[in-house]
């Protein structure tokens, strides 16, 4: 499977084109260097950019692709559309921390 960020760059027309599209869609400055860092470091895309990347790529790169371990926690509305057996399971040592 190819890297979802590389796939997004290819679909958008390159790193600079993806950065420009994200800047426009999110209203924040996204530089080509940020995109390059995500690629070079194998970093997980921050959640605040995933919807925009999904839009830029016409859904070819999904939030699930970019955040395979926690997409269902960030966007539970996506999880509601899947059969239960396709949901990622939480680690056995997972503990929910509350602000009490």
C-alpha positions as CSV (number, residue, x, y, z in Angstrom):
1,X,0.0,0.0,0.0
2,X,1.4,3.4,-0.9
3,X,1.8,6.2,1.6
4,X,-1.5,8.2,1.8
5,X,0.3,11.5,1.8
6,X,2.3,10.7,-1.3
7,X,-0.9,9.6,-2.9
8,X,-2.5,12.9,-1.9
9,X,0.5,14.8,-3.4
10,X,0.2,12.9,-6.6
11,X,-3.5,13.5,-6.8
12,X,-3.2,17.2,-6.0
13,X,-0.3,17.8,-8.5
14,X,2.6,17.9,-6.0
15,X,3.6,18.9,-2.5
16,X,3.2,22.7,-3.2
17,X,-0.2,22.2,-4.9
18,X,-1.4,20.1,-1.9
19,X,-0.1,22.7,0.5
20,X,-1.8,25.5,-1.3
21,X,-5.1,23.6,-1.5
22,X,-4.9,22.8,2.3
23,X,-4.2,26.4,3.0
24,X,-7.2,27.5,1.1
25,X,-9.6,24.9,2.6
26,X,-8.5,25.2,6.2
27,X,-7.7,28.9,6.3
28,X,-4.3,28.3,7.8
29,X,-0.9,28.5,6.2
30,X,0.3,25.1,5.1
31,X,3.7,25.1,3.5
32,X,5.3,22.7,1.1
33,X,7.9,22.1,3.9
34,X,5.2,20.8,6.2
35,X,4.0,18.3,3.6
36,X,7.6,17.3,2.9
37,X,8.1,16.7,6.7
38,X,5.0,14.5,6.8
39,X,6.5,12.5,4.0
40,X,10.1,12.3,5.2
41,X,9.3,11.5,8.8
42,X,6.4,9.2,8.1
43,X,4.4,11.4,10.4
44,X,0.7,10.9,10.9
45,X,-1.2,13.8,9.4
46,X,-2.7,16.0,12.1
47,X,-6.5,15.4,12.3
48,X,-7.3,19.0,11.4
49,X,-6.0,18.5,7.9
50,X,-7.5,15.1,7.1
51,X,-11.0,16.2,6.0
52,X,-9.4,18.8,3.6
53,X,-7.0,16.2,2.2
54,X,-10.0,13.9,1.7
55,X,-11.7,16.7,-0.2
56,X,-8.7,17.6,-2.3
57,X,-8.3,14.0,-3.4
58,X,-12.0,13.5,-4.1
59,X,-12.0,10.8,-1.4
60,X,-9.1,8.8,-3.0
61,X,-7.2,9.4,0.2
62,X,-9.6,9.0,3.2
63,X,-9.4,9.9,6.8
64,X,-9.3,6.2,7.5
65,X,-6.2,5.9,5.3
66,X,-4.4,8.8,7.1
67,X,-5.4,7.9,10.6
68,X,-5.8,4.0,10.6
69,X,-5.4,3.6,14.3
70,X,-7.8,6.4,15.6
71,X,-10.1,7.6,12.9
72,X,-13.1,6.0,14.6
73,X,-12.4,8.0,17.7
74,X,-11.9,11.3,15.9
75,X,-14.8,10.9,13.5
76,X,-17.3,8.6,15.1
77,X,-19.8,9.4,12.4
78,X,-17.7,7.4,10.0
79,X,-17.6,4.4,12.4
80,X,-21.4,4.4,12.5
81,X,-21.5,3.6,8.8
82,X,-19.4,0.4,9.1
83,X,-20.3,-3.1,10.3
84,X,-18.9,-3.7,13.8
85,X,-16.4,-6.3,12.7
86,X,-14.5,-3.8,10.5
87,X,-13.9,-1.4,13.4
88,X,-10.4,-1.3,14.8
89,X,-10.3,-2.6,18.3
90,X,-8.7,-0.7,21.2
91,X,-5.5,-2.0,22.8
92,X,-6.2,-4.2,25.8
93,X,-4.3,-1.7,28.0
94,X,-6.4,1.2,26.8
95,X,-7.8,3.4,29.7
96,X,-10.0,6.4,29.1
97,X,-8.6,9.5,30.9
98,X,-11.2,11.9,32.0
99,X,-10.7,15.5,33.4
100,X,-12.3,14.9,36.8
